[in-house]
């Protein structure tokens, strides 16, 4: 009996020790899970901190528009769509650029030629199924007017590609006043002025360099039902329509073109 009791006591002690070990293991597992959770949370915080601290990628393009100071020349682009997010584009120039004594296309007697800061935000184009908007976030000019006709749907001309087909219903047949629905744009003053374009997506902005006064074809489409060719050409400076800074969303939506002129 004594041996049997000793064995029973040993089994009970072993069970108790196993239970203690199991409880300790569970406690360790719980603490490890808590630690893993805290580490994961800290990693996420560090990742967010790094993301917030990193500057947004800037793509710069410097252009010079020749031609005449008495003309405005077209510049056009397409904002990225919803898969990218908000496109940011700034067209700017320092007041003293082109102010050397052998340049000075606008004011012959002073180095201060023209200062421009035009900051835009937008998404997609008016033919896209995505957000479809452009905001003029900031606009400032000094010494001379150089920016004109800022529009989400590029201010341009339209004509038939095929004279036997009707023109696309969203355009006019001859004369300026059409709206290029596959891109946004504006007109910048020529005469040899330098501008810088800074944006947050890759790819160059298209522009008329002022080398002639001929049209630049933006796009042409011919379908069974209709045909159209959108094109832009220089405008006389006398037709300047300066942008108006306004951060209200959709103020320059293509379906309210008067707000974009």
Secondary structure, DSSP 4 states (H G I P E B T S, - for coil): -HHHHHHHHHHHHHHHHHHHHHHHHHHHHHHHHHHHHHHHHHHHHHHHHHHHHSPPP-EEEEEEE-S-TTEEEEEEE----TTT--EEEEEEE-TTTT-STT--SS-TT-S---EEEEEEEEES-TTSSS--EEEEEEEEEESS--EEEEESSEEEEEE-SSTTSEEPTTS-SSSS-EEETT-EEEEEE-SSEEEEEEESSSSPPEE--SSSS--EEEEEEE-SSEEEEEEE--EEGGG------B-STTTT-GGGGGGG-
